């Protein structure tokens, strides 16, 4: 396969990874929390949340829609929903909304790291745009920082995922919370996909943009003919 084709494939995979990461950051289905269902044919309060807000939902649980795996849910069942944005930098005002003492620090960290991931994505995209509009060696040179930026974006996405996972774990283990069951939802899956695609494609793009390896043992990398990407 020609080098140019490989780079195009890597860029396409990067676009998919960027779409996954942006979707994860702006949506609120990273995790779903539910209390223990004490009795059927009654309402219970489940919740789903993302990096920026928490949505509580009152769901009527009957014997027909009860799922022991999801407890009070699944969250897709109809019910009254109320969403509240986290006041990350307003001390104490989220105590009644989202277990302020056990959640806020983790949530701020996950949100901040995800912003770094988006910043690296933007920088990598600018380098790609410069590579597409540039000519000759300048075009090839911009592929290297683009690959590095996308790889860093993937690492930030991974760290944000881990911080959010620890956040959910700490929330469930808290004695103050009403939620005792949880599962990760599709926004979390988008973030996982974004991490894998961005990191691997960024590394691939970085490797593909490296100088051509010497064809003969007595050649050095400086002596080898440059491999231009058209």
C-alpha positions as CSV (number, residue, x, y, z in Angstrom):
1,X,0.0,0.0,0.0
2,X,1.3,3.4,-0.9
3,X,2.4,5.7,1.9
4,X,-0.1,8.4,0.8
5,X,-3.0,6.0,1.1
6,X,-1.9,4.9,4.6
7,X,-1.8,8.6,5.7
8,X,-5.3,9.1,4.3
9,X,-6.6,6.1,6.2
10,X,-4.9,7.4,9.4
11,X,-6.5,10.8,8.9
12,X,-10.0,9.2,8.3
13,X,-9.6,7.2,11.5
14,X,-8.6,10.4,13.3
15,X,-11.7,12.2,12.1
16,X,-13.8,9.3,13.6
17,X,-11.9,9.5,16.9
18,X,-12.4,13.3,17.0
19,X,-16.2,12.9,16.5
20,X,-16.3,10.3,19.3
21,X,-14.5,12.5,21.7
22,X,-16.5,15.7,21.0
23,X,-19.7,13.6,21.4
24,X,-18.5,12.3,24.7
25,X,-17.6,15.7,26.1
26,X,-20.9,17.4,25.2
27,X,-23.3,14.5,26.3
28,X,-24.5,13.4,29.7
29,X,-24.5,9.6,29.6
30,X,-21.1,8.7,31.0
31,X,-22.6,6.8,33.8
32,X,-26.1,5.8,35.1
33,X,-26.7,5.6,38.8
34,X,-29.7,4.0,40.4
35,X,-30.9,3.2,44.0
36,X,-32.1,-0.1,45.2
37,X,-35.6,-0.9,44.1
38,X,-37.5,-1.6,47.4
39,X,-40.9,-2.4,45.7
40,X,-42.5,-2.7,42.3
41,X,-45.3,-0.5,40.9
42,X,-43.7,2.6,42.4
43,X,-41.4,5.4,41.3
44,X,-37.7,5.6,41.9
45,X,-35.0,8.1,41.2
46,X,-32.3,7.2,38.8
47,X,-29.6,9.6,37.4
48,X,-27.2,9.9,34.5
49,X,-24.4,12.4,34.3
50,X,-21.5,13.6,32.2
51,X,-18.7,16.1,32.6
52,X,-21.0,19.2,33.0
53,X,-24.3,18.3,34.4
54,X,-26.4,15.7,36.3
55,X,-29.9,14.6,35.1
56,X,-32.3,13.0,37.7
57,X,-35.2,11.0,36.4
58,X,-38.2,9.7,38.2
59,X,-39.1,6.3,36.7
60,X,-42.2,4.2,37.3
61,X,-41.1,0.6,37.9
62,X,-43.6,-2.1,37.2
63,X,-43.3,-5.9,37.2
64,X,-43.2,-5.8,33.3
65,X,-40.3,-3.4,32.9
66,X,-38.3,-4.3,36.0
67,X,-34.7,-5.3,35.2
68,X,-32.7,-6.6,38.1
69,X,-29.5,-5.7,36.2
70,X,-30.4,-2.0,36.0
71,X,-32.3,-1.7,39.2
72,X,-34.2,1.6,38.8
73,X,-34.1,1.6,35.1
74,X,-33.0,1.3,32.4
75,X,-32.7,5.1,32.1
76,X,-34.5,5.0,28.7
77,X,-37.8,4.3,30.4
78,X,-40.2,7.3,30.4
79,X,-40.3,9.6,33.3
80,X,-39.9,13.2,34.5
81,X,-36.3,14.4,34.1
82,X,-34.6,17.4,35.7
83,X,-31.0,18.3,34.6
84,X,-28.7,20.6,36.6
85,X,-25.3,21.9,35.5
86,X,-22.5,21.4,38.0
87,X,-21.3,24.6,39.7
88,X,-17.7,23.5,39.7
89,X,-16.3,26.7,41.1
90,X,-19.0,27.8,43.4
91,X,-18.2,26.3,46.8
92,X,-20.9,24.2,48.6
93,X,-23.8,24.9,46.3
94,X,-23.9,21.4,44.8
95,X,-24.0,19.6,48.1
96,X,-27.6,18.6,47.8
97,X,-27.5,18.0,44.1
98,X,-24.5,15.7,43.6
99,X,-22.8,14.7,46.9
100,X,-20.5,17.7,46.8
101,X,-18.0,16.3,49.3
102,X,-17.4,13.0,47.4
103,X,-17.8,14.1,43.8
104,X,-16.7,17.7,43.0
105,X,-12.9,17.3,43.0
106,X,-13.0,14.3,40.7
107,X,-15.6,15.9,38.4
108,X,-13.5,19.1,38.0
109,X,-10.4,17.1,37.2
110,X,-12.2,14.9,34.5
111,X,-13.8,18.0,32.9
112,X,-10.4,19.9,32.9
113,X,-8.5,17.0,31.4
114,X,-11.1,16.6,28.7
115,X,-10.6,20.2,27.8
116,X,-6.9,19.6,27.4
117,X,-7.8,16.7,25.1
118,X,-10.0,18.9,22.9
119,X,-7.2,21.5,22.9
120,X,-4.7,19.0,21.6
121,X,-7.3,17.9,19.0
122,X,-7.6,21.5,17.7
123,X,-3.8,21.9,17.5
124,X,-3.5,18.6,15.7
125,X,-6.3,19.7,13.3
126,X,-4.5,23.0,12.6
127,X,-1.3,21.1,11.7
128,X,-3.3,18.8,9.4
129,X,-4.8,21.8,7.7
130,X,-1.4,23.3,7.3
131,X,-0.1,20.0,5.9
132,X,-2.9,19.9,3.3
133,X,-2.3,23.4,2.1
134,X,1.4,23.4,2.3
135,X,4.0,22.2,-0.3
136,X,7.0,20.0,-0.2
137,X,9.0,19.5,3.0
138,X,6.8,21.9,4.9
139,X,3.8,19.7,4.3
140,X,5.6,16.6,5.5
141,X,7.0,18.3,8.5
142,X,3.6,19.3,9.9
143,X,2.4,15.7,10.0
144,X,4.9,15.0,12.8
145,X,3.5,17.5,15.3
146,X,-0.1,16.6,14.2
147,X,0.6,13.0,15.1
148,X,2.0,14.0,18.5
149,X,-0.9,16.3,19.3
150,X,-3.5,13.6,18.5
151,X,-1.6,11.0,20.6
152,X,-1.5,13.5,23.5
153,X,-5.3,14.0,23.0
154,X,-5.8,10.3,23.3
155,X,-3.8,10.1,26.5
156,X,-5.8,12.9,28.0
157,X,-9.0,11.1,27.0
158,X,-7.7,8.0,28.8
159,X,-6.9,10.0,32.0
160,X,-10.3,11.6,31.9
161,X,-11.9,8.2,31.6
162,X,-10.0,6.9,34.6
163,X,-10.8,9.9,36.7
164,X,-14.5,9.5,35.9
165,X,-14.3,5.8,36.7
166,X,-12.8,6.6,40.1
167,X,-15.5,9.3,40.6
168,X,-18.3,6.8,40.1
169,X,-16.6,4.3,42.3
170,X,-16.2,6.8,45.1
171,X,-19.8,8.0,44.7
172,X,-21.2,4.4,45.0
173,X,-19.0,3.7,48.0
174,X,-20.1,6.8,49.8
175,X,-22.5,6.3,52.8
176,X,-24.3,9.5,52.0
177,X,-25.5,8.6,48.5
178,X,-28.9,7.0,47.7
179,X,-27.4,5.4,44.6
180,X,-25.9,1.9,45.1
181,X,-25.9,0.5,41.5
182,X,-24.3,1.9,38.4
183,X,-23.3,1.1,34.8
184,X,-21.4,3.0,32.2
185,X,-23.4,4.3,29.2
186,X,-22.9,5.3,25.6
187,X,-21.1,8.6,26.2
188,X,-18.4,6.7,28.2
189,X,-18.2,4.2,25.3
190,X,-17.7,7.2,22.9
191,X,-14.8,8.5,25.1
192,X,-13.2,5.0,25.1
193,X,-13.5,4.8,21.3
194,X,-12.1,8.4,21.0
195,X,-9.1,7.4,23.2
196,X,-8.2,4.3,21.2
197,X,-8.7,5.9,17.8
198,X,-6.9,9.2,18.6
199,X,-3.9,7.5,20.3
200,X,-3.3,4.7,17.8
201,X,-3.9,6.9,14.7
202,X,-1.7,9.7,16.1
203,X,1.1,7.2,16.7
204,X,0.6,5.8,13.2
205,X,0.6,9.3,11.6
206,X,3.8,10.1,13.5
207,X,5.5,6.9,12.2
208,X,4.3,7.4,8.6
209,X,5.7,11.0,8.6
210,X,9.2,9.8,9.7
211,X,12.0,9.9,7.1
212,X,12.4,6.9,4.8
213,X,14.6,4.2,6.3
214,X,17.9,3.5,4.5
215,X,17.7,0.9,1.8
216,X,21.3,-0.2,2.1
217,X,23.3,-1.0,5.3
218,X,26.0,1.7,4.5
219,X,23.4,4.5,4.1
220,X,22.4,6.7,7.0
221,X,19.0,8.3,7.5
222,X,20.5,11.6,6.3
223,X,21.8,10.0,3.1
224,X,18.5,8.3,2.2
225,X,16.3,10.0,-0.3
226,X,13.4,11.9,1.2
227,X,10.0,10.2,0.8
228,X,7.6,13.0,-0.2
229,X,3.9,12.6,0.6
230,X,1.9,13.8,-2.3
